[in-house]
Amino acid sequence: MVLLDADIAGCVVSSLSGPLDERRREILLVCLAAVEKVLPSIDDEDGASEYYKHLRDMAALAVELGNANARSR
């Protein structure tokens, strides 16, 4: 989970400074699939599921923004 967090955060930060390259876009897509897979099994006593839902949403928005930038070129 820590690596998912780090990978997603790194790619999202990169997307804020410009279009994502193909490697980062692929990383986000793999991470999105992984988060979707593990999210139902996260115990929410400490709010972890909410955190990872927000992380998933940020990753999805970064991919969506990258797709929009690619279409506008």
RABEL-V828902 format. One record per pair of residues at least 24 apart in sequence whose ideal C-beta (glycine too) atoms are under 10 Angstrom apart, sorted by the first residue. I is the first residue (numbers start at 1). GAP is how many residues later the second one is. D is the distance in whole Angstrom. If there is no record, write none. Layout:
i | gap | d
I | GAP | D
I | GAP | D
This chain:
i | gap | d
1 | 33 | 9
1 | 34 | 9
1 | 37 | 7
1 | 41 | 8
1 | 47 | 8
1 | 50 | 10
1 | 51 | 7
1 | 54 | 10
3 | 28 | 9
3 | 31 | 9
4 | 26 | 9
4 | 27 | 5
4 | 28 | 10
4 | 30 | 6
4 | 31 | 6
4 | 34 | 8
4 | 48 | 8
4 | 51 | 7
4 | 52 | 9
4 | 55 | 9
5 | 26 | 9
5 | 30 | 10
5 | 46 | 8
5 | 47 | 8
5 | 50 | 6
6 | 25 | 10
7 | 24 | 5
7 | 27 | 9
7 | 52 | 9
8 | 24 | 8
8 | 26 | 9
8 | 27 | 8
8 | 44 | 9
8 | 47 | 5
8 | 48 | 8
8 | 50 | 7
8 | 51 | 5
8 | 52 | 10
8 | 54 | 8
9 | 46 | 8
9 | 49 | 8
9 | 50 | 9
11 | 47 | 9
11 | 48 | 7
11 | 51 | 6
11 | 52 | 9
11 | 55 | 9
12 | 43 | 9
12 | 46 | 5
12 | 47 | 6
12 | 49 | 8
12 | 50 | 5
12 | 51 | 10
12 | 53 | 10
13 | 45 | 10
13 | 49 | 9
14 | 48 | 8
14 | 52 | 10
15 | 43 | 9
15 | 44 | 9
15 | 46 | 8
15 | 47 | 4
15 | 48 | 8
15 | 49 | 10
15 | 50 | 6
15 | 51 | 6
15 | 54 | 9
16 | 46 | 8
16 | 49 | 9
18 | 48 | 10
18 | 51 | 8
19 | 46 | 8
19 | 47 | 6
19 | 48 | 10
19 | 49 | 9
19 | 50 | 4
19 | 51 | 7
19 | 53 | 10
19 | 54 | 8
20 | 42 | 7
20 | 43 | 8
20 | 45 | 8
20 | 46 | 4
20 | 47 | 9
20 | 49 | 8
20 | 50 | 9
21 | 45 | 9
22 | 44 | 9
22 | 48 | 10
24 | 38 | 8
24 | 39 | 9
24 | 42 | 8
25 | 37 | 8
25 | 38 | 6
25 | 41 | 5
25 | 42 | 8
25 | 45 | 9
26 | 37 | 10
27 | 32 | 9
28 | 30 | 9
28 | 31 | 5
28 | 32 | 8
28 | 33 | 10
28 | 34 | 6
28 | 35 | 5
28 | 38 | 8
29 | 30 | 9
29 | 31 | 10
29 | 34 | 6
31 | 24 | 9
31 | 25 | 8
31 | 28 | 6
31 | 32 | 10
32 | 24 | 6
32 | 25 | 10
32 | 27 | 5
32 | 28 | 6
32 | 30 | 10
32 | 31 | 7
35 | 24 | 7
35 | 25 | 10
36 | 24 | 10
